[in-house]
Amino acid sequence: MDKDIRFLLIQYDHAARKVIVTGYRDLPTGASSYDAVERSAEDIRLHKQSDVDAMLVSLDRLQNLKSAFPNYFGDVQLFKEQLSSITRGRGVMEYDLPKQALAHPKPRVQADLSWLKKARYPRPDR
């Protein structure tokens, strides 16, 4: 990869199960490409053909990827391994996440609805 690259546009196509990584030297070029991908993905979503997620990442802050995008990656190490595998031409690695314990539901409490029966305003005939 070119050493002048400072931003990565990472796209994941859920339907094709494919990751596309494109490098950019400056933020305006990367941002305009990101906007174009998002607009295109939104048009596709309207027709329910495909679902593409995209993100523009600064290489200066690659260490902060987990805190910046927690909804995309549960573990930065897994993401790093996936990206490394893809860039070496090995494709996407499959893995299973361990099952998480479910939280116990809150106990049901009977609501006090007596306030509904009380008149808010006195009736004029009383």
TORLOMI-478892 format. One record per residue (C-alpha): residue number from 0; y, x, z; residue in one letter. Coordinates in nm, 2 decimals, decimal comma, padded with zeros to 4 digits. Each point is the difference from the previous one (the first is absolute). Layout:
! residues N
+-----+--------+--------+--------+--------+
| num |      Y |      X |      Z | residu |
+-----+--------+--------+--------+--------+
| NUM |      Y |      X |      Z |      A |
...
+-----+--------+--------+--------+--------+
//
This chain:
! residues 126
+-----+--------+--------+--------+--------+
| num |      Y |      X |      Z | residu |
+-----+--------+--------+--------+--------+
|   0 |  00,00 |  00,00 |  00,00 |      M |
|   1 |  00,35 |  00,12 | -00,08 |      D |
|   2 |  00,17 |  00,16 |  00,30 |      K |
|   3 |  00,33 | -00,18 | -00,09 |      D |
|   4 | -00,16 | -00,34 |  00,07 |      I |
|   5 |  00,14 | -00,16 |  00,31 |      R |
|   6 | -00,11 | -00,36 | -00,03 |      F |
|   7 | -00,33 | -00,17 | -00,08 |      L |
|   8 | -00,04 | -00,35 | -00,13 |      L |
|   9 | -00,34 | -00,12 |  00,11 |      I |
|  10 | -00,14 | -00,31 | -00,16 |      Q |
|  11 | -00,33 | -00,17 |  00,10 |      Y |
|  12 | -00,14 | -00,27 | -00,23 |      D |
|  13 | -00,23 | -00,22 |  00,21 |      H |
|  14 | -00,17 | -00,16 | -00,30 |      A |
|  15 | -00,07 |  00,33 | -00,18 |      A |
|  16 | -00,05 |  00,19 |  00,33 |      R |
|  17 |  00,21 |  00,28 | -00,14 |      K |
|  18 |  00,27 |  00,22 |  00,15 |      V |
|  19 |  00,27 |  00,15 | -00,22 |      I |
|  20 |  00,22 |  00,27 |  00,14 |      V |
|  21 |  00,32 |  00,11 | -00,19 |      T |
|  22 |  00,24 |  00,27 |  00,11 |      G |
|  23 |  00,38 |  00,00 | -00,02 |      Y |
|  24 |  00,26 |  00,27 |  00,05 |      R |
|  25 |  00,28 | -00,23 |  00,11 |      D |
|  26 |  00,03 | -00,32 |  00,19 |      L |
|  27 |  00,19 | -00,21 | -00,26 |      P |
|  28 | -00,27 |  00,05 | -00,26 |      T |
|  29 | -00,28 | -00,07 |  00,25 |      G |
|  30 |  00,18 | -00,31 |  00,14 |      A |
|  31 |  00,05 | -00,15 | -00,35 |      S |
|  32 | -00,37 |  00,06 | -00,08 |      S |
|  33 | -00,09 | -00,16 |  00,33 |      Y |
|  34 |  00,22 | -00,30 | -00,07 |      D |
|  35 | -00,15 | -00,04 | -00,35 |      A |
|  36 | -00,36 |  00,01 |  00,15 |      V |
|  37 |  00,10 | -00,26 |  00,27 |      E |
|  38 |  00,15 | -00,23 | -00,26 |      R |
|  39 | -00,30 |  00,03 | -00,22 |      S |
|  40 | -00,24 | -00,06 |  00,29 |      A |
|  41 |  00,20 | -00,31 |  00,10 |      E |
|  42 | -00,03 | -00,14 | -00,35 |      D |
|  43 | -00,37 |  00,07 |  00,00 |      I |
|  44 | -00,05 | -00,16 |  00,34 |      R |
|  45 |  00,17 | -00,32 | -00,13 |      L |
|  46 | -00,27 | -00,02 | -00,26 |      H |
|  47 | -00,28 |  00,10 |  00,25 |      K |
|  48 | -00,14 |  00,27 | -00,23 |      Q |
|  49 |  00,03 |  00,30 |  00,22 |      S |
|  50 |  00,15 |  00,13 |  00,33 |      D |
|  51 |  00,17 |  00,34 |  00,00 |      V |
|  52 |  00,14 |  00,16 |  00,31 |      D |
|  53 |  00,25 |  00,28 | -00,05 |      A |
|  54 |  00,20 |  00,24 |  00,23 |      M |
|  55 |  00,24 |  00,28 | -00,06 |      L |
|  56 | -00,06 |  00,29 |  00,25 |      V |
|  57 |  00,21 |  00,30 |  00,07 |      S |
|  58 | -00,20 |  00,32 |  00,01 |      L |
|  59 |  00,24 |  00,13 |  00,26 |      D |
|  60 | -00,12 | -00,27 |  00,24 |      R |
|  61 | -00,36 | -00,01 | -00,10 |      L |
|  62 | -00,10 |  00,06 |  00,37 |      Q |
|  63 |  00,17 | -00,33 |  00,09 |      N |
|  64 | -00,20 | -00,20 | -00,25 |      L |
|  65 | -00,21 | -00,17 |  00,27 |      K |
|  66 |  00,30 | -00,13 |  00,19 |      S |
|  67 |  00,19 | -00,09 | -00,31 |      A |
|  68 | -00,28 | -00,20 | -00,16 |      F |
|  69 | -00,24 | -00,12 |  00,27 |      P |
|  70 | -00,10 | -00,31 | -00,19 |      N |
|  71 | -00,12 |  00,21 | -00,29 |      Y |
|  72 | -00,20 |  00,27 |  00,18 |      F |
|  73 | -00,18 | -00,04 |  00,32 |      G |
|  74 | -00,05 |  00,38 |  00,02 |      D |
|  75 |  00,20 |  00,26 | -00,18 |      V |
|  76 | -00,30 |  00,23 |  00,00 |      Q |
|  77 | -00,20 | -00,25 | -00,20 |      L |
|  78 |  00,29 | -00,04 | -00,24 |      F |
|  79 |  00,03 |  00,38 | -00,04 |      K |
|  80 | -00,38 |  00,03 | -00,07 |      E |
|  81 |  00,02 | -00,29 | -00,26 |      Q |
|  82 |  00,30 |  00,15 | -00,17 |      L |
|  83 | -00,16 |  00,34 | -00,01 |      S |
|  84 | -00,32 | -00,14 | -00,15 |      S |
|  85 |  00,19 | -00,19 | -00,26 |      I |
|  86 |  00,22 |  00,29 | -00,10 |      T |
|  87 | -00,31 |  00,22 | -00,04 |      R |
|  88 | -00,15 | -00,26 | -00,24 |      G |
|  89 | -00,28 | -00,12 |  00,23 |      R |
|  90 |  00,13 | -00,36 |  00,02 |      G |
|  91 |  00,04 | -00,23 |  00,30 |      V |
|  92 | -00,23 |  00,05 |  00,30 |      M |
|  93 | -00,15 | -00,31 |  00,16 |      E |
|  94 | -00,01 | -00,03 |  00,37 |      Y |
|  95 | -00,05 | -00,26 |  00,27 |      D |
|  96 |  00,22 | -00,05 |  00,29 |      L |
|  97 | -00,16 | -00,05 |  00,34 |      P |
|  98 |  00,01 | -00,36 |  00,13 |      K |
|  99 |  00,27 | -00,06 |  00,26 |      Q |
| 100 | -00,05 | -00,20 |  00,32 |      A |
| 101 |  00,16 | -00,35 | -00,02 |      L |
| 102 |  00,25 | -00,10 |  00,26 |      A |
| 103 | -00,11 | -00,28 |  00,23 |      H |
| 104 |  00,19 | -00,33 | -00,07 |      P |
| 105 |  00,25 | -00,11 |  00,26 |      K |
| 106 | -00,12 | -00,28 |  00,22 |      P |
| 107 |  00,11 | -00,34 | -00,10 |      R |
| 108 |  00,27 | -00,16 |  00,22 |      V |
| 109 |  00,06 | -00,37 | -00,01 |      Q |
| 110 |  00,36 | -00,05 | -00,10 |      A |
| 111 |  00,23 | -00,21 |  00,23 |      D |
| 112 |  00,13 | -00,27 | -00,24 |      L |
| 113 |  00,15 | -00,22 |  00,28 |      S |
| 114 |  00,35 |  00,10 | -00,12 |      W |
| 115 | -00,06 | -00,20 | -00,32 |      L |
| 116 | -00,04 | -00,32 |  00,19 |      K |
| 117 |  00,33 |  00,04 |  00,19 |      K |
| 118 |  00,30 | -00,16 | -00,16 |      A |
| 119 |  00,27 |  00,24 | -00,10 |      R |
| 120 |  00,27 | -00,25 | -00,01 |      Y |
| 121 |  00,02 | -00,31 |  00,22 |      P |
| 122 | -00,04 | -00,33 | -00,18 |      R |
| 123 |  00,32 | -00,21 | -00,01 |      P |
| 124 | -00,20 | -00,31 |  00,12 |      D |
| 125 | -00,10 |  00,16 |  00,33 |      R |
+-----+--------+--------+--------+--------+
//
